[in-house]
Amino acid sequence: MPSALRVARVLHATRAEGPHLRSAIWVQGCSIRCKGCINPHLFTERGGTLREVGDIIAEAQQHEVEGITLIGGEPFDQAAAGADLAEAAQAAGLGVLTFTGYTMESLQNRDPDAARLIDATDLLVDGPYREDEPETERALIGSANQRFIHLSARYEDYDPVWAPNRVDVRIHPDGTVELGGFLDSENLREFSAQSGLLRRRGS
């Protein structure tokens, strides 16, 4: 029976977390804890919400996405539930993009659940974030050591060198803001400055 995944948040129908229209799932908890990570609030296993795999896939289908992106946090720290989610996505005809701070080599002999998650992933982005090796050309990643590993032909045409980084900003009626996508420190400062200007104009 599919298990529940501890999730920090889910963002449906975004183009900022991989190729095509996607549902992005940020898992809660990361044992790697890379220095300089942009999501340190996801390190702890506490917090987040337990979400049923079937519910996440049903919501993704309602938004007519092409695939899901598993990000974190660290998906392989919840390999059993992550594999259940990825397998359910594949059964529903959705592609799977998985980010991990582990290397592919270290995962291959880790455990059966890690193997299941790898088998249900179309494109794996692997490797820890290293703040002293900033990536300047490829989309979606922060450091030059990280790799795009195609495990199926589904996203073989996706080239992170030519794919622009996108930011998905959603302002809800209650005033809360959701942000998806990747910005380096320079672009984040520019975005923050522009956001401040927009707030002043709108006030």
Solvent accessible surface area in square Angstrom, and as a share of the most:
residue,aa,sasa,rsa
1,M,223,1.00
2,P,76,0.48
3,S,43,0.28
4,A,33,0.25
5,L,0,0.00
6,R,73,0.27
7,V,3,0.02
8,A,37,0.29
9,R,78,0.29
10,V,25,0.15
11,L,2,0.01
12,H,20,0.09
13,A,33,0.25
14,T,1,0.01
15,R,136,0.50
16,A,4,0.03
17,E,9,0.04
18,G,8,0.08
19,P,13,0.08
20,H,103,0.46
21,L,43,0.21
22,R,0,0.00
23,S,0,0.00
24,A,0,0.00
25,I,0,0.00
26,W,12,0.04
27,V,0,0.00
28,Q,13,0.06
29,G,3,0.03
30,C,15,0.09
31,S,78,0.50
32,I,49,0.25
33,R,128,0.47
34,C,24,0.14
35,K,162,0.69
36,G,42,0.41
37,C,39,0.23
38,I,104,0.53
39,N,26,0.13
40,P,76,0.48
41,H,122,0.54
42,L,6,0.03
43,F,39,0.16
44,T,54,0.31
45,E,133,0.60
46,R,203,0.74
47,G,45,0.43
48,G,39,0.38
49,T,79,0.46
50,L,102,0.51
51,R,55,0.20
52,E,88,0.39
53,V,0,0.00
54,G,45,0.43
55,D,76,0.39
56,I,0,0.00
57,I,12,0.06
58,A,42,0.33
59,E,54,0.24
60,A,0,0.00
61,Q,92,0.41
62,Q,139,0.62
63,H,81,0.36
64,E,146,0.66
65,V,12,0.07
66,E,47,0.21
67,G,0,0.00
68,I,0,0.00
69,T,0,0.00
70,L,0,0.00
71,I,27,0.14
72,G,10,0.10
73,G,17,0.17
74,E,2,0.01
75,P,1,0.01
76,F,2,0.01
77,D,50,0.26
78,Q,38,0.17
79,A,10,0.08
80,A,45,0.35
81,A,10,0.08
82,G,0,0.00
83,A,0,0.00
84,D,25,0.13
85,L,0,0.00
86,A,0,0.00
87,E,69,0.31
88,A,28,0.21
89,A,0,0.00
90,Q,65,0.29
91,A,95,0.73
92,A,38,0.29
93,G,49,0.47
94,L,12,0.06
95,G,0,0.00
96,V,0,0.00
97,L,0,0.00
98,T,0,0.00
99,F,26,0.11
100,T,11,0.06
101,G,17,0.16
102,Y,46,0.17
103,T,51,0.30
104,M,23,0.10
105,E,102,0.46
106,S,62,0.40
107,L,0,0.00
108,Q,100,0.44
109,N,145,0.74
110,R,96,0.35
111,D,56,0.29
112,P,105,0.66
113,D,46,0.24
114,A,0,0.00
115,A,39,0.31
116,R,73,0.27
117,L,0,0.00
118,I,17,0.09
119,D,121,0.63
120,A,8,0.06
121,T,4,0.02
122,D,9,0.05
123,L,0,0.00
124,L,0,0.00
125,V,3,0.01
126,D,1,0.01
127,G,4,0.04
128,P,32,0.20
129,Y,61,0.23
130,R,107,0.39
131,E,82,0.37
132,D,117,0.60
133,E,64,0.29
134,P,87,0.55
135,E,30,0.13
136,T,120,0.70
137,E,122,0.55
138,R,53,0.19
139,A,3,0.02
140,L,22,0.11
141,I,6,0.03
142,G,13,0.12
143,S,0,0.00
144,A,56,0.43
145,N,37,0.19
146,Q,23,0.10
147,R,93,0.34
148,F,32,0.13
149,I,36,0.18
150,H,77,0.34
151,L,61,0.30
152,S,45,0.29
153,A,68,0.53
154,R,99,0.36
155,Y,5,0.02
156,E,114,0.51
157,D,136,0.70
158,Y,32,0.12
159,D,61,0.31
160,P,15,0.10
161,V,74,0.43
162,W,209,0.73
163,A,24,0.19
164,P,87,0.54
165,N,68,0.35
166,R,123,0.45
167,V,51,0.29
168,D,26,0.13
169,V,62,0.35
170,R,70,0.26
171,I,132,0.67
172,H,66,0.29
173,P,146,0.92
174,D,113,0.59
175,G,51,0.49
176,T,74,0.43
177,V,91,0.52
178,E,44,0.20
179,L,68,0.34
180,G,2,0.02
181,G,22,0.21
182,F,36,0.15
183,L,37,0.18
184,D,65,0.34
185,S,75,0.49
186,E,119,0.53
187,N,65,0.33
188,L,85,0.42
189,R,158,0.58
190,E,95,0.43
191,F,62,0.26
192,S,58,0.37
193,A,70,0.54
194,Q,97,0.43
195,S,22,0.14
196,G,11,0.10
197,L,71,0.35
198,L,115,0.57
199,R,163,0.60
200,R,162,0.59
201,R,175,0.64
202,G,69,0.66
203,S,127,0.82
